[in-house]
Amino acid sequence: MNLFLSWSKDRSQAVAEAFHEWIQCVNQKIIPFFSPKDLSGGIVWINELNTQLAKTNAGIIFLTPENQHEPWIQFEAGALAKGFSANRVFVLLIDLEPHQVEGPLSNFNLSKSDEDGIKKLILNLNDLLEENKVSHHILNKVVDKYYPDLQLTINNTIAKRPIKEETAKRSSADIQNEMLTILRSLSNRVASLEKRTGEEKLVSDYNSAILADLAKNENAKKLSRFYDIIRENRKTLNSNLSFQEDDGSSSSGGI
């Protein structure tokens, strides 16, 4: 039986690589495919992967917290699911609990990577061999013998938790820099308006300019409080701007 091993990112790869060797000791009737070891040099790898996915009989997805939303995992899971029924797609959870699996992957056969979970996974794969399957009694003994080797790799891999990656959300520093840029722009606009108009027109244009910029900006709600701060401290701002005019630097921004 051909078994496709799907992985993404370092910890998933480490366990998949160990499993690739380990399962051949446990059940020689299962032929695993692990891309870093089983892809021939010089071939177009995506074509070979598609070929392997097409001819595989079952698949295991090595899932970790950091890769469960990765496009590559989703692609291979989808390809495996299209090829045959869901009971031939297995998910081995590495540093994950079943309730933490989200999306379509939660619909597959979930196995924890402890001894009971691995034994369950191996017995399920063995049952897919039908008339060629090994007796459960013998297979349990084989798993008991070889599991400690795999357990060592799994435990070491779980211990190497990656530093939490940045999410798609913007960082606080990025937002603060944008706020600072807008405030500098508004400061320059106030200085320009002050040169050509009196105080009454300045206040009107000043308010309009701020509201227009805030309305366009994606952080309008957060930036609105800066408008209040500037309004409350307008006298101080105008004093700074006047000081900058005396230095001939009014167009450079003072905030």
One Martini backbone bead per residue (centre of mass of N, CA, C, O) as a GRO file, in nm:
protein
  255
    1MET     BB    1   0.095   0.036   0.024
    2ASN     BB    2   0.046   0.368  -0.040
    3LEU     BB    3   0.202   0.641   0.154
    4PHE     BB    4   0.133   0.973   0.227
    5LEU     BB    5   0.350   1.239   0.342
    6SER     BB    6   0.244   1.531   0.507
    7TRP     BB    7   0.418   1.852   0.515
    8SER     BB    8   0.510   2.151   0.727
    9LYS     BB    9   0.771   2.245   0.844
   10ASP     BB   10   1.000   2.143   1.074
   11ARG     BB   11   0.841   1.961   1.277
   12SER     BB   12   0.685   1.800   1.070
   13GLN     BB   13   0.932   1.690   0.918
   14ALA     BB   14   1.072   1.538   1.148
   15VAL     BB   15   0.842   1.331   1.197
   16ALA     BB   16   0.807   1.228   0.907
   17GLU     BB   17   1.093   1.115   0.878
   18ALA     BB   18   1.079   0.914   1.113
   19PHE     BB   19   0.824   0.764   1.011
   20HIS     BB   20   0.933   0.661   0.740
   21GLU     BB   21   1.127   0.457   0.882
   22TRP     BB   22   0.953   0.322   1.106
   23ILE     BB   23   0.720   0.185   0.934
   24GLN     BB   24   0.917  -0.019   0.789
   25CYS     BB   25   0.952  -0.185   1.058
   26VAL     BB   26   0.646  -0.248   1.123
   27ASN     BB   27   0.537  -0.237   0.796
   28GLN     BB   28   0.627  -0.366   0.482
   29LYS     BB   29   0.338  -0.313   0.325
   30ILE     BB   30   0.424  -0.016   0.362
   31ILE     BB   31   0.467   0.264   0.133
   32PRO     BB   32   0.636   0.545   0.179
   33PHE     BB   33   0.603   0.905   0.110
   34PHE     BB   34   0.891   1.134   0.116
   35SER     BB   35   1.001   1.399  -0.048
   36PRO     BB   36   1.309   1.438   0.043
   37LYS     BB   37   1.370   1.117  -0.024
   38ASP     BB   38   1.170   1.038  -0.298
   39LEU     BB   39   1.294   1.248  -0.477
   40SER     BB   40   1.429   1.290  -0.772
   41GLY     BB   41   1.678   1.411  -0.935
   42GLY     BB   42   1.579   1.661  -1.179
   43ILE     BB   43   1.288   1.687  -1.128
   44VAL     BB   44   0.958   1.779  -1.136
   45TRP     BB   45   0.820   1.798  -0.834
   46ILE     BB   46   0.517   1.861  -0.882
   47ASN     BB   47   0.467   1.620  -1.070
   48GLU     BB   48   0.549   1.400  -0.868
   49LEU     BB   49   0.344   1.467  -0.649
   50ASN     BB   50   0.094   1.422  -0.824
   51THR     BB   51   0.157   1.126  -0.881
   52GLN     BB   52   0.156   1.030  -0.585
   53LEU     BB   53  -0.131   1.125  -0.516
   54ALA     BB   54  -0.273   0.946  -0.736
   55LYS     BB   55  -0.138   0.651  -0.621
   56THR     BB   56  -0.241   0.662  -0.350
   57ASN     BB   57  -0.409   0.501  -0.056
   58ALA     BB   58  -0.286   0.703   0.164
   59GLY     BB   59  -0.276   0.955   0.438
   60ILE     BB   60  -0.049   1.176   0.621
   61ILE     BB   61  -0.085   1.448   0.848
   62PHE     BB   62   0.154   1.670   0.987
   63LEU     BB   63   0.039   1.841   1.270
   64THR     BB   64   0.068   2.184   1.367
   65PRO     BB   65   0.023   2.494   1.486
   66GLU     BB   66   0.206   2.630   1.243
   67ASN     BB   67   0.053   2.449   0.982
   68GLN     BB   68  -0.272   2.428   0.968
   69HIS     BB   69  -0.283   2.706   0.762
   70GLU     BB   70  -0.127   2.606   0.536
   71PRO     BB   71  -0.149   2.582   0.198
   72TRP     BB   72   0.000   2.310   0.155
   73ILE     BB   73  -0.168   2.138   0.344
   74GLN     BB   74  -0.439   2.200   0.209
   75PHE     BB   75  -0.367   2.088  -0.069
   76GLU     BB   76  -0.297   1.791   0.011
   77ALA     BB   77  -0.560   1.733   0.157
   78GLY     BB   78  -0.741   1.779  -0.090
   79ALA     BB   79  -0.608   1.565  -0.274
   80LEU     BB   80  -0.663   1.325  -0.089
   81ALA     BB   81  -0.976   1.359  -0.066
   82LYS     BB   82  -1.031   1.327  -0.378
   83GLY     BB   83  -0.915   1.030  -0.412
   84PHE     BB   84  -1.065   0.956  -0.133
   85SER     BB   85  -1.182   0.872   0.143
   86ALA     BB   86  -1.160   0.994   0.467
   87ASN     BB   87  -1.061   0.704   0.591
   88ARG     BB   88  -0.759   0.767   0.433
   89VAL     BB   89  -0.724   1.021   0.622
   90PHE     BB   90  -0.460   1.131   0.832
   91VAL     BB   91  -0.399   1.290   1.159
   92LEU     BB   92  -0.103   1.399   1.313
   93LEU     BB   93  -0.057   1.519   1.635
   94ILE     BB   94   0.162   1.801   1.710
   95ASP     BB   95   0.110   1.981   1.972
   96LEU     BB   96  -0.198   1.876   1.970
   97GLU     BB   97  -0.543   1.894   1.995
   98PRO     BB   98  -0.837   1.808   1.861
   99HIS     BB   99  -0.987   2.088   1.940
  100GLN     BB  100  -0.758   2.263   1.769
  101VAL     BB  101  -0.881   2.178   1.512
  102GLU     BB  102  -0.939   2.340   1.201
  103GLY     BB  103  -1.158   2.291   0.978
  104PRO     BB  104  -1.133   2.037   0.745
  105LEU     BB  105  -0.926   1.864   0.917
  106SER     BB  106  -1.144   1.777   1.141
  107ASN     BB  107  -1.273   1.540   0.943
  108PHE     BB  108  -1.054   1.362   1.007
  109ASN     BB  109  -0.831   1.135   1.129
  110LEU     BB  110  -0.744   1.167   1.463
  111SER     BB  111  -0.404   1.160   1.608
  112LYS     BB  112  -0.211   1.119   1.852
  113SER     BB  113   0.151   1.112   1.946
  114ASP     BB  114   0.108   0.887   2.120
  115GLU     BB  115   0.092   0.559   2.174
  116ASP     BB  116  -0.214   0.527   2.122
  117GLY     BB  117  -0.225   0.692   1.859
  118ILE     BB  118  -0.021   0.526   1.693
  119LYS     BB  119  -0.163   0.255   1.718
  120LYS     BB  120  -0.424   0.343   1.585
  121LEU     BB  121  -0.298   0.423   1.313
  122ILE     BB  122  -0.170   0.148   1.239
  123LEU     BB  123  -0.431  -0.021   1.246
  124ASN     BB  124  -0.581   0.140   1.027
  125LEU     BB  125  -0.376   0.088   0.803
  126ASN     BB  126  -0.385  -0.221   0.816
  127ASP     BB  127  -0.690  -0.250   0.734
  128LEU     BB  128  -0.635  -0.149   0.432
  129LEU     BB  129  -0.500  -0.432   0.342
  130GLU     BB  130  -0.676  -0.656   0.426
  131GLU     BB  131  -0.557  -0.958   0.326
  132ASN     BB  132  -0.253  -0.825   0.409
  133LYS     BB  133  -0.284  -0.811   0.696
  134VAL     BB  134  -0.193  -0.786   1.015
  135SER     BB  135  -0.215  -0.893   1.308
  136HIS     BB  136  -0.292  -0.729   1.593
  137HIS     BB  137  -0.114  -0.881   1.788
  138ILE     BB  138   0.154  -0.843   1.635
  139LEU     BB  139   0.143  -0.533   1.594
  140ASN     BB  140   0.146  -0.454   1.890
  141LYS     BB  141   0.429  -0.569   1.946
  142VAL     BB  142   0.583  -0.398   1.741
  143VAL     BB  143   0.508  -0.121   1.850
  144ASP     BB  144   0.620  -0.164   2.136
  145LYS     BB  145   0.915  -0.193   2.033
  146TYR     BB  146   0.935   0.086   1.836
  147TYR     BB  147   0.817   0.342   1.971
  148PRO     BB  148   1.055   0.475   2.134
  149ASP     BB  149   1.197   0.588   1.882
  150LEU     BB  150   0.969   0.785   1.800
  151GLN     BB  151   0.926   0.931   2.070
  152LEU     BB  152   1.191   1.085   2.078
  153THR     BB  153   1.135   1.266   1.835
  154ILE     BB  154   0.868   1.387   1.929
  155ASN     BB  155   0.966   1.515   2.195
  156ASN     BB  156   1.190   1.691   2.069
  157THR     BB  157   1.000   1.846   1.878
  158ILE     BB  158   0.804   1.970   2.083
  159ALA     BB  159   1.032   2.131   2.239
  160LYS     BB  160   1.067   2.300   1.953
  161ARG     BB  161   0.929   2.570   1.984
  162PRO     BB  162   0.843   2.825   1.813
  163ILE     BB  163   0.843   3.134   1.755
  164LYS     BB  164   0.610   3.344   1.741
  165GLU     BB  165   0.443   3.449   1.484
  166GLU     BB  166   0.349   3.683   1.287
  167THR     BB  167   0.079   3.827   1.210
  168ALA     BB  168  -0.129   3.999   0.989
  169LYS     BB  169  -0.117   4.207   1.179
  170ARG     BB  170  -0.041   4.503   1.275
  171SER     BB  171   0.182   4.673   1.430
  172SER     BB  172   0.227   4.912   1.663
  173ALA     BB  173   0.462   5.056   1.521
  174ASP     BB  174   0.319   5.098   1.252
  175ILE     BB  175   0.081   5.265   1.359
  176GLN     BB  176   0.251   5.488   1.495
  177ASN     BB  177   0.394   5.584   1.239
  178GLU     BB  178   0.138   5.670   1.094
  179MET     BB  179   0.045   5.877   1.300
  180LEU     BB  180   0.298   6.055   1.283
  181THR     BB  181   0.275   6.125   0.985
  182ILE     BB  182  -0.003   6.264   1.001
  183LEU     BB  183   0.071   6.478   1.212
  184ARG     BB  184   0.290   6.614   1.042
  185SER     BB  185   0.105   6.686   0.810
  186LEU     BB  186  -0.089   6.862   0.979
  187SER     BB  187   0.120   7.063   1.078
  188ASN     BB  188   0.197   7.171   0.799
  189ARG     BB  189  -0.089   7.264   0.724
  190VAL     BB  190  -0.122   7.471   0.947
  191ALA     BB  191   0.116   7.651   0.868
  192SER     BB  192   0.007   7.720   0.586
  193LEU     BB  193  -0.266   7.842   0.676
  194GLU     BB  194  -0.148   8.065   0.867
  195LYS     BB  195  -0.016   8.239   0.641
  196ARG     BB  196  -0.305   8.297   0.461
  197THR     BB  197  -0.466   8.324   0.734
  198GLY     BB  198  -0.663   8.354   0.981
  199GLU     BB  199  -0.772   8.220   1.271
  200GLU     BB  200  -1.061   8.145   1.179
  201LYS     BB  201  -0.984   7.988   0.921
  202LEU     BB  202  -0.786   7.793   1.050
  203VAL     BB  203  -0.986   7.635   1.223
  204SER     BB  204  -1.166   7.532   0.993
  205ASP     BB  205  -0.942   7.392   0.818
  206TYR     BB  206  -0.821   7.221   1.038
  207ASN     BB  207  -1.068   7.044   1.090
  208SER     BB  208  -1.110   6.944   0.798
  209ALA     BB  209  -0.835   6.808   0.757
  210ILE     BB  210  -0.856   6.600   0.980
  211LEU     BB  211  -1.123   6.463   0.898
  212ALA     BB  212  -1.032   6.376   0.614
  213ASP     BB  213  -0.794   6.193   0.698
  214LEU     BB  214  -0.952   6.008   0.890
  215ALA     BB  215  -1.163   5.904   0.678
  216LYS     BB  216  -0.931   5.755   0.500
  217ASN     BB  217  -0.834   5.603   0.741
  218GLU     BB  218  -0.811   5.281   0.885
  219ASN     BB  219  -0.745   5.440   1.182
  220ALA     BB  220  -0.970   5.645   1.269
  221LYS     BB  221  -1.052   5.566   1.555
  222LYS     BB  222  -0.766   5.597   1.678
  223LEU     BB  223  -0.706   5.897   1.565
  224SER     BB  224  -0.932   6.074   1.695
  225ARG     BB  225  -0.779   6.133   1.963
  226PHE     BB  226  -0.571   6.328   1.832
  227TYR     BB  227  -0.764   6.552   1.769
  228ASP     BB  228  -0.833   6.618   2.062
  229ILE     BB  229  -0.546   6.687   2.150
  230ILE     BB  230  -0.496   6.916   1.950
  231ARG     BB  231  -0.738   7.093   2.028
  232GLU     BB  232  -0.652   7.124   2.333
  233ASN     BB  233  -0.338   7.213   2.213
  234ARG     BB  234  -0.332   7.458   2.010
  235LYS     BB  235  -0.159   7.674   2.143
  236THR     BB  236   0.100   7.507   2.151
  237LEU     BB  237   0.115   7.447   1.848
  238ASN     BB  238   0.122   7.743   1.750
  239SER     BB  239   0.380   7.816   1.900
  240ASN     BB  240   0.560   7.613   1.752
  241LEU     BB  241   0.505   7.721   1.468
  242SER     BB  242   0.611   8.006   1.519
  243PHE     BB  243   0.895   7.914   1.591
  244GLN     BB  244   0.950   7.784   1.313
  245GLU     BB  245   0.921   8.043   1.146
  246ASP     BB  246   1.158   8.192   1.274
  247ASP     BB  247   1.355   7.948   1.163
  248GLY     BB  248   1.250   7.851   0.872
  249SER     BB  249   1.077   7.545   0.952
  250SER     BB  250   0.758   7.502   0.892
  251SER     BB  251   0.776   7.257   0.661
  252SER     BB  252   0.894   7.007   0.852
  253GLY     BB  253   0.783   6.969   1.117
  254GLY     BB  254   0.721   6.914   1.492
  255ILE     BB  255   0.618   6.599   1.571
   0.00000   0.00000   0.00000
